Amino acid sequence: MLLAADVGGTKTLVGLYRPPGPRPAPVETRVYATLDFDNMSQLVDAFLTEVGTPAIDAICAGVAGPVEGLTAELTNAPWSADLGKIAARLHCKAALLNDLEAMAYSVTVLTAEEIEVLQEGQPNPEGNAALIAAGTGLNASHIQYIDGRLVPSASESGHADFAARTDRELDFARDLIRQHGRVEVESVLSGPGIVSLYRFTHRDGAAGCPVSDNDEGDTAAEVTSSALERRCPRCVEALDMFIAAYGAETGNVALRSMATAGVYVGGGIAPKILSALRGGSFMKAFLAKAPMDDLLARFPVKVILNPDAALIGASVKAASLIGR
């Protein structure tokens, strides 16, 4: 049996999987509030108590933070993961991955129903791929084609510097620099980034806007809803800025990976704004990389719709630890 986990700053998904085939079959899955536990060991114990204690052959977890061997500290939560101790207790093989590295292991096993194609492109079956995902934060994975298979790599791309492209983005970046000293990519491309964009576009007043700027998570959802329903022009501008910046950064990741096999957009935000992503500004910003626009037009671009993609990817990696 395989044990897989997708550990985020807000929630953690844990699942038991059977290994046969390229995509392990789910047996039991659970969702937990990450901060209900002090560490990963406690969370795994809770899961195994609920579902029983089958013999585990391999465990793999994707964690939203930099990984060193089998340990990691979450970036956006005061939480640690030590998979070595868990594996020793369960007498199994183990792999601890960066969260996007784990999700990247899913891209070769996702079905047509689990993705939305934004650009068909001209896929190269022997090319590299790339993955970017915005949610609570932002990250990316460069997926290299090596010895006949796609091999994901870890990164902390969300903490790289944001590259403003327009006067309006420069004004926004200056606001964030005054507040924080620098602008990380995820300061713009994340749920909190949507809230920051909302505050920027409403900085002269929010009269008539239906959004109640209280809880940050709720505010991001309200801004998105207001923009998609076109109830507030300044919310529309905030979402438009987000989509254009997301498309531009996706193009950056695609070029850095030379992702001729495909560019995947994951995370919790993209499926919720799918109609806006189809609207054109995302792909326009993605392609606006002269003299590389013709090259980027050949890269397939796909949105991952399955919210369990990172958990599936962790199960795929766990299966590989036992040669399945």
C-alpha positions in Angstrom: 0.0 0.0 0.0 1.1 3.6 -0.7 0.7 6.6 1.6 0.6 10.0 -0.1 0.2 13.5 1.2 -0.2 17.0 -0.1 0.8 19.4 2.8 -0.2 23.0 2.4 -0.2 26.0 4.8 -4.0 25.8 5.1 -5.0 22.2 4.4 -3.4 18.8 4.0 -4.7 16.0 1.9 -3.7 12.4 2.8 -4.5 9.3 0.9 -4.0 5.5 0.7 -3.3 4.2 -2.8 -2.8 0.8 -4.4 0.3 0.7 -6.6 -0.5 -1.2 -9.8 -0.4 0.7 -13.1 1.0 4.2 -14.0 -1.7 5.9 -11.8 -2.2 4.3 -8.4 -5.8 3.7 -7.4 -7.2 5.6 -4.4 -8.4 3.6 -1.5 -9.1 6.2 1.2 -8.5 10.0 1.2 -9.0 12.6 3.9 -8.6 16.4 4.2 -7.3 18.1 7.4 -6.7 21.6 8.6 -2.9 21.7 8.7 -2.8 23.9 11.9 -5.0 21.4 13.8 -1.8 19.5 14.2 1.7 20.4 15.5 3.6 18.5 12.9 3.2 15.9 10.1 3.7 12.9 12.3 0.6 13.8 14.4 -1.4 14.2 11.2 -0.3 10.9 9.7 -1.1 9.2 13.0 -4.6 10.7 12.9 -5.2 9.5 9.4 -4.0 5.9 10.1 -6.2 5.8 13.2 -9.2 6.7 11.1 -8.6 4.3 8.2 -6.8 1.5 10.0 -3.1 0.6 9.9 -2.3 -1.4 6.7 1.2 -2.3 5.8 2.7 0.7 4.0 5.3 0.0 1.3 6.2 3.6 0.5 5.2 7.1 1.6 5.6 10.3 -0.4 4.5 13.8 0.6 4.6 17.1 -1.2 5.2 20.1 1.2 4.7 23.8 0.6 8.3 24.8 1.5 11.9 24.1 0.8 12.9 20.5 1.3 16.2 19.1 2.7 16.4 15.4 2.4 13.4 14.0 4.3 12.7 17.2 6.4 11.0 20.5 5.6 9.7 23.6 7.2 6.5 25.1 5.7 6.9 28.6 4.3 3.4 29.9 5.2 2.8 28.0 8.4 4.7 27.3 11.6 4.9 23.6 10.9 7.5 21.0 10.3 7.7 17.7 8.5 10.1 14.9 9.2 9.3 12.1 6.9 12.3 10.1 8.0 10.9 9.5 11.4 7.5 8.5 10.0 9.1 6.1 7.5 11.2 4.5 10.2 8.1 3.9 12.3 6.2 2.5 9.3 9.2 0.5 8.0 8.7 1.8 4.5 10.5 3.7 1.8 10.0 7.5 1.7 10.4 10.6 -0.5 9.7 14.2 0.6 9.1 16.6 -2.3 8.4 20.3 -2.8 4.7 20.8 -3.4 5.0 21.6 -7.1 7.5 18.9 -7.7 4.8 16.5 -6.3 2.1 17.9 -8.4 4.3 17.7 -11.5 4.4 13.9 -11.1 0.7 13.9 -12.0 0.9 15.6 -15.4 1.6 12.4 -17.3 -1.3 10.5 -15.8 -4.1 13.1 -15.9 -7.1 12.4 -18.2 -8.6 14.7 -20.8 -11.5 15.4 -18.4 -9.0 16.7 -15.8 -7.5 19.4 -17.9 -8.7 22.4 -19.9 -6.7 23.3 -23.0 -6.0 27.0 -23.5 -3.6 26.5 -26.4 -3.3 23.3 -28.4 0.2 24.1 -29.7 2.4 21.6 -31.4 3.5 19.2 -28.5 7.0 17.6 -28.7 6.7 14.2 -27.1 10.5 14.3 -26.3 10.5 17.9 -25.0 10.5 19.4 -21.5 7.3 20.5 -19.7 6.6 23.1 -17.0 4.1 23.6 -14.2 3.1 26.8 -12.4 0.4 27.0 -9.7 -1.1 29.9 -7.8 -3.1 29.4 -4.6 -2.2 30.5 -1.1 1.2 31.1 -2.6 2.9 30.5 -5.9 5.4 28.0 -7.2 6.6 26.3 -10.3 8.4 23.2 -11.4 10.7 22.7 -14.4 10.0 19.2 -15.8 12.9 17.8 -17.8 12.8 15.1 -20.4 15.5 12.6 -19.3 16.1 9.1 -20.6 12.6 8.8 -22.1 10.6 10.2 -19.2 9.6 13.5 -17.6 11.5 14.3 -14.4 10.2 17.2 -12.2 12.5 19.4 -10.2 11.9 21.5 -7.1 12.0 25.3 -7.0 10.9 28.2 -4.8 9.9 30.4 -7.8 7.2 32.2 -5.9 9.9 34.0 -3.9 11.7 35.3 -6.9 11.3 39.0 -7.9 8.1 40.1 -9.7 8.8 41.7 -13.1 6.4 44.5 -13.8 5.6 45.1 -17.5 3.2 48.1 -17.6 3.0 51.5 -16.0 0.0 50.3 -13.9 2.0 47.2 -12.7 5.0 49.5 -11.9 2.7 51.7 -9.8 1.4 48.6 -8.0 5.0 47.3 -7.5 6.0 50.6 -6.0 3.2 50.3 -3.5 4.3 46.8 -2.4 7.9 47.9 -2.2 7.0 50.7 0.2 5.1 48.1 2.3 7.5 45.2 2.1 10.8 46.3 0.8 10.6 44.1 -2.3 8.0 42.4 -4.4 8.0 38.6 -4.7 6.1 36.9 -7.5 3.6 35.4 -5.1 2.9 38.8 -3.6 1.0 39.3 -6.9 0.1 35.8 -8.0 -1.8 34.3 -5.1 -4.9 34.7 -3.1 -3.3 37.4 -0.9 -2.0 38.9 -4.2 -5.6 39.3 -5.4 -6.4 41.1 -2.2 -3.4 43.4 -2.6 -4.5 44.2 -6.2 -8.0 44.9 -4.9 -6.6 47.4 -2.3 -4.5 49.0 -5.0 -7.3 49.5 -7.5 -9.5 50.8 -4.7 -6.9 52.9 -2.9 -8.9 56.1 -3.7 -12.0 54.7 -2.1 -14.3 51.6 -2.3 -17.7 53.4 -2.5 -20.2 51.2 -4.2 -18.0 48.1 -4.2 -19.8 45.0 -2.9 -16.6 43.5 -1.4 -16.2 43.5 2.4 -12.5 43.7 3.0 -12.3 41.6 6.2 -10.8 38.1 6.2 -8.1 37.9 3.5 -9.3 34.5 2.1 -12.9 35.6 1.9 -11.9 38.9 0.4 -10.0 37.2 -2.5 -13.1 35.1 -3.3 -15.4 38.1 -3.1 -13.1 40.2 -5.4 -13.0 37.4 -7.9 -16.8 36.9 -7.8 -17.4 40.6 -8.1 -15.1 40.8 -11.1 -16.5 37.8 -12.9 -20.0 39.1 -12.5 -18.8 42.6 -13.4 -20.4 44.2 -10.3 -17.5 46.6 -9.7 -15.2 48.0 -12.4 -12.3 48.3 -10.0 -12.6 44.6 -9.1 -12.6 43.9 -12.8 -9.4 45.8 -13.1 -7.8 43.9 -10.2 -8.7 40.5 -11.7 -7.6 41.7 -15.2 -4.2 42.7 -13.7 -3.9 39.4 -12.0 -4.7 37.4 -15.1 -2.3 39.3 -17.3 0.5 39.0 -14.7 -0.2 35.3 -14.4 0.0 34.8 -18.1 3.2 36.7 -18.3 4.8 34.7 -15.5 3.6 31.4 -17.0 5.4 32.5 -20.3 8.5 33.1 -18.2 8.4 29.7 -16.7 7.7 28.1 -20.1 10.8 29.8 -21.6 13.0 28.9 -18.7 12.0 25.3 -19.1 11.8 25.3 -22.9 8.5 23.5 -22.3 7.8 22.2 -25.8 5.9 19.2 -24.3 3.4 21.3 -22.5 2.9 24.0 -19.9 0.5 23.2 -17.1 -1.3 25.7 -14.8 -2.3 24.1 -11.5 -3.3 25.4 -8.1 -6.7 26.4 -6.6 -7.2 29.7 -8.3 -7.1 28.8 -12.0 -10.2 26.5 -12.1 -12.2 29.1 -10.3 -11.4 31.8 -12.9 -11.4 29.5 -15.9 -13.9 31.7 -17.9 -11.6 34.7 -17.4 -8.5 32.6 -18.4 -10.3 31.7 -21.6 -10.9 35.4 -22.3 -7.7 36.1 -24.1 -5.6 38.3 -21.8 -3.8 35.4 -20.2 -2.6 33.9 -23.4 -1.9 37.4 -24.9 0.5 38.0 -22.0 1.9 34.5 -22.2 2.8 35.1 -25.9 4.1 38.6 -25.5 7.8 37.6 -25.4 9.1 38.9 -28.8 11.2 37.6 -30.4 10.1 34.3 -28.8 6.3 34.7 -29.4 6.3 32.3 -32.4 8.1 29.7 -30.3 5.6 30.1 -27.4 2.7 29.7 -29.8 3.9 26.1 -30.3 3.8 25.2 -26.6 0.6 23.5 -25.4 -1.0 25.3 -22.4 -3.3 23.4 -20.1 -5.2 24.2 -16.9 -5.3 21.3 -14.3 -8.9 20.9 -13.1 -8.4 18.1 -10.6 -7.9 19.6 -7.1 -6.1 16.4 -6.0 -3.4 16.6 -8.6 -0.6 17.0 -6.1 -1.9 14.1 -4.0 -2.0 12.0 -7.2 1.5 13.0 -8.1 2.7 12.0 -4.6 1.2 8.6 -5.1 2.9 8.3 -8.5 6.3 9.1 -6.9 5.6 6.7 -4.0 4.9 3.9 -6.5 8.2 4.6 -8.2 10.0 4.0 -4.9 9.0 0.3 -5.0 9.4 -0.1 -8.7 5.7 0.0 -9.6 
